[in-house]
Amino acid sequence: MSNESSPSWKGDEVGYVAAHTWLTKNFGHEKTECEDCGTIDNLQWAFKGRSGGHSRNREDYRVLCQRCHYFFDLEVRA
């Protein structure tokens, strides 16, 4: 059970791992390449928010390769 009917459902009060797992399960990596550099290797979800929390809203994330995700996180936290 991994949806609203689950007793473990937390909605947008979800943590880092659960949010990323849920996004991959429900959306995969719908873009087949990094939104910054265009590579197709090591795609990851990058949270756009600055608050440190995570959500289940697809629009709150970008699909980036591991390298671009690292630099994106450096910018966001600066």
DALIN-V314480 format. One record per residue. N is the residue number from 0. RES is the residue in three letters. PHI is phi in degrees with one decimal (* if undefined). BURIAL is b if it has 9 or more other ideal C-beta (glycine too) atoms within 8 Angstrom, else e. D_LAST is the distance of its C-alpha to the last C-alpha in Angstrom with 1 decimal. Layout:
# DALIN-V314480
N,RES,PHI,BURIAL,D_LAST
N,RES,PHI,BURIAL,D_LAST
This chain:
# DALIN-V314480
0,MET,*,e,37.9
1,SER,-135.8,e,34.4
2,ASN,-134.7,e,34.6
3,GLU,-58.3,e,35.2
4,SER,-80.1,e,38.6
5,SER,-77.1,e,37.2
6,PRO,-66.6,e,37.3
7,SER,-90.1,e,33.9
8,TRP,-61.3,e,32.3
9,LYS,-119.0,e,29.2
10,GLY,60.3,e,28.3
11,ASP,-84.2,b,24.7
12,GLU,-90.2,e,24.4
13,VAL,-79.2,b,24.0
14,GLY,-88.0,e,21.8
15,TYR,-56.2,e,19.7
16,VAL,-64.6,e,22.7
17,ALA,-62.3,b,25.1
18,ALA,-63.8,b,23.0
19,HIS,-67.9,b,22.5
20,THR,-63.6,e,26.2
21,TRP,-63.6,b,27.3
22,LEU,-60.5,b,25.5
23,THR,-64.2,b,27.0
24,LYS,-65.6,e,30.4
25,ASN,-90.7,e,30.6
26,PHE,-123.8,e,28.9
27,GLY,58.1,e,28.8
28,HIS,-115.3,b,26.7
29,GLU,-55.6,e,28.5
30,LYS,-90.4,e,27.0
31,THR,-89.1,e,28.3
32,GLU,-146.9,b,25.6
33,CYS,-61.9,b,21.9
34,GLU,-69.0,e,20.7
35,ASP,-98.4,e,18.7
36,CYS,-109.4,e,21.1
37,GLY,88.5,e,24.3
38,THR,-67.7,b,25.0
39,ILE,-109.3,e,26.9
40,ASP,-95.7,e,26.0
41,ASN,53.0,e,23.9
42,LEU,-72.7,b,22.8
43,GLN,-141.2,b,20.5
44,TRP,-87.2,b,19.2
45,ALA,-116.7,b,15.5
46,PHE,-74.3,e,14.7
47,LYS,-79.9,e,13.3
48,GLY,-68.6,b,12.9
49,ARG,-104.3,e,10.0
50,SER,-76.8,e,12.6
51,GLY,91.8,e,13.0
52,GLY,-82.1,e,16.5
53,HIS,-127.4,b,18.3
54,SER,-140.2,b,21.2
55,ARG,-102.3,b,24.2
56,ASN,-83.5,e,23.6
57,ARG,-56.2,e,23.5
58,GLU,-69.7,e,21.8
59,ASP,-86.2,b,18.6
60,TYR,-129.8,b,18.2
61,ARG,-120.0,e,18.2
62,VAL,-97.9,b,20.3
63,LEU,-132.1,b,18.6
64,CYS,-73.3,b,19.9
65,GLN,-58.8,b,18.5
66,ARG,-64.6,b,17.1
67,CYS,-65.8,b,15.3
68,HIS,-62.4,b,14.1
69,TYR,-58.6,e,12.5
70,PHE,-69.8,e,10.6
71,PHE,-62.0,b,10.0
72,ASP,-62.8,b,8.4
73,LEU,-61.7,e,6.1
74,GLU,-66.3,e,5.2
75,VAL,-63.2,e,5.6
76,ARG,-87.5,e,3.8
77,ALA,-75.9,e,0.0
